[in-house]
């Protein structure tokens, strides 16, 4: 079953590539229009891919499908028992995504944005899903077994470890590697929801701040010309936010720990098993994913710039690493992890709709962004962050990077980095996209995966709106503090 799905994904990659290249031959200018750049696109030609005048012609009502898909995610799981049960089936999520995505597809095609849809699906959605899928599947073959005592200190150390790992194996890899052991450790406890929420904050988002491999927005920035080591400069923001969250979590979990029954605490103390690690070969395949993402691009293979389809060599290599993980890992490892394809399938189904439906929103944002009066670092931090909360944070990052270039009259990242005042805008955009991706379940793909894994383990997670109450109450004060320190 898995091999069949992988082959289908590979066929789709090259099929869409052929369609895209065929369209490009018919009309090179139209075929390259896009709300954001593909990884293979020249970093100095983004303006060629965005027709602002055409964006202004797109009616505001075309955003309605995007609003509806967000409302579906927020309301259907909690509207009634019937809708909750209906929503649990991934096929129904796909149905909603296809219906609303189909409406956006028809509207965008009518107004002349068909090539943008193709570009978005081919160069953004497919690489996005293959990257997430590879990290998800390979990390699922690594078994971190054991059941240590679920004390506040041990739980905090779990979160700290994941936060540090996320920058180097990606937020998806770190999330999938650690969420199941963390849930297993806390299996005897009743109060676990807050632990999963802080896990999403730290491991699935803020922890991916230090390298371009940590989070998709930073990787896209790297492909735009941001040096690999530049993101190390985000350490002060990450350090402050992470320390506050870890201290707050420790206090919160200490309170919740005292609310656990004596019976559950004793059961937790008697079910201790030493930590063991199996499936270590998968670390090699994870390293392969990291290296392929870092080096199979136009920076190291210049031919990709002229022949974008060559960029799909990277996705092909990732699929090879998935197969290597499949054939070199014992099947029992994934069984021990209670591994299923449900979480990644949920992300794939929902995000095909989100990627298509959000095109009008991003087009209108880029066309009318200057009217928002976004000029200062704190403007970019909050604007990028708030849009990243409800849009995918990767294309949002590119949109505000383009807005910053236009504001400054620059056409390359190199010019931004040469000007300290302009570099402050890039830092604000980067931190806003990465940190505020934690504000909702759809801000960053690992958020949904962690939520799905938690629910598979019988943890009743908050609704879409309920989760945002946590993020607003916990994260927003931290973001205000960061604004005062770094972005005023």
Secondary structure, DSSP 8 states (H G I E B T S, - for coil): -HHHHHHHHHHHHHHHHHHHHHHHHH-HHHHT--SS--TTS-TT-GGGG--HHHHHTS-GGGGHHHHHHHHHHHHHHHH-HHHHHHHHSHHHHHHHHHHHHHHHHHHHHHTT-HHHHHHHIIIIIHHHHHHHHHHHHHHTT-EEEEE----HHHHHHHHHHHHHHHHHHHHHHHHHHHHHHHHHHTTT-S--HHHHHHHHHHTTTGGGGSSTTTSHHHHHHHHHT--GGGGGGGHHHHHHHHHHHHHHHHHHHHHHHHTS-HHHHHHHHHS-EEEEEE-THHHHHHHHHHHHHHHSSTTT-THHHH-GGGGHHHHHHHHHHHHHHHHHS-HHHHHHTT--SHHHHHHHHHHHHHHHHHHHHHHHHHHHGGGGT--SHHHHHHHHHHHHHHS-HHHHHHHHHHHHHHHHT--SHHHHHTSHHHHHHHHHHHHHHHHGGGGSTTSSHHHHHHHHHHHHTT-----HHHHHHHHHHHHHHHHHHHIIIII-
